[in-house]
Amino acid sequence: MEGLRKKKIYDRLTKPSSVIIVLIALFVISRISMYLVFSRSTGDSSVRNFLLAMNRWDTGWYQWYVTYIGKDLEILHATPTYNGQAWWAFFPLFPSIVAFFWKIFGNNDQNNILLIGEAVNTVFFLVAEYFGFKYMMVTRKSLFAAYSYVAFMSLGLYSFYFSILYTEALFLMLLTLCFYFLKTKRYIAMGIAGAFLSATRNAGIMFVFVILVELVEEYIRETASFDRKSPVKSIFLNIKDFVVTNIKKPELIFGTCLVPLGFFSFMALLSKITGDGLAFLHVQRAWGKNSNGLIRNLKYAFYNEFPPDFLSIATLLIIILIVITCINQKRFYETIFSVIILLASASSSFYSVPRYAIGCFTVVVAFSDEFSKFKPLTRAFLGAMILVMELILTKYWILVDPNLV
């Protein structure tokens, strides 16, 4: 009888309608809490002012980007600013989507770009959470872990990034779809999502390594054999069989080849406009990005500038989390993407590491899996700490703290 009751609860909580209701409820709670933080911090109770005020820093670039796409693609003729900053530092898919809706609903009001962008990103974010839930159920089969993921994304650290005029929500949605379609072996859908992913941020092209590692893991788990008497021959035969096995899967090959399409298309456009296909990378110097590398930045943060600041500690905690979950969960195809994002962002600056870590899907997925195994008291304490920290971060975001860029 007890088992039947639990099954009914399980079936009810895994129904798409139930999941969507929970997603929307958590999202509304999180955004109301952000509004209350805004109102208390500024003394302003206007909802419109709250929505506009949440857009800080690079949202100005995106707002300008959308405007000049909307003006008959005048963006293609725009030149760098006096300090070398230029629009091609930002990939074109997200601004193009917002520009499309702004042309229809914006009435040429630039403030409407911010509001339309927030509305579009809200949809992207909810879709991302829904497929994140489905992915957790496919890979973990844990209802608690799946709902923990949804709760952390809606109420957890840096969640305000997923509504404002930034690429976070679109990138998260497309990345989540890529992981979900990869695990469910819908390779063409994965490739289409991947092509849009690499047109959203340059990191999207790195999903090809996720595909490779997942295929290797699957082959080792299901097919590989090893002869200890002839190890070299055994490795060679396995590699040969791995290549032959996967090259006979046309949907897999085609889907994988689609992933870099957005990235290479943008490179071709930049090559025509600027003469430099990697202009999006080279222009980062204008934003003060360095190329010191992760080890040198860690040394500087924890030795040269002791005691370390908040972002340095956060970066170290993320590294520790990645190592622990890699050892415990052994989901190397997830870990590889976390590592790539960490190396790409921490090699130039620690400022964006926490934000990119939260938005790269796999870090929060891995943490939610570990979180579901903690004792109830530990879960309650950690959950409360994360919620309080998010409210603090929201306050400092509203107050334009540069550490949150």
Salt bridges, closest charged atoms under 4 A:
GLU2 OE2 - ARG5 NH2 2.70
ASP11 OD2 - LYS7 NZ 2.94
GLU168 OE2 - ARG201 NH2 2.99
GLU168 OE2 - ARG355 NE 2.52
GLU214 OE2 - LYS183 NZ 3.22
GLU218 OE2 - LYS185 NZ 2.36
ASP276 OD2 - HIS282 ND1 2.62
GLU334 OE2 - ARG140 NH1 2.74
ASP369 OD2 - ARG140 NE 3.09
GLU370 OE2 - LYS373 NZ 3.75
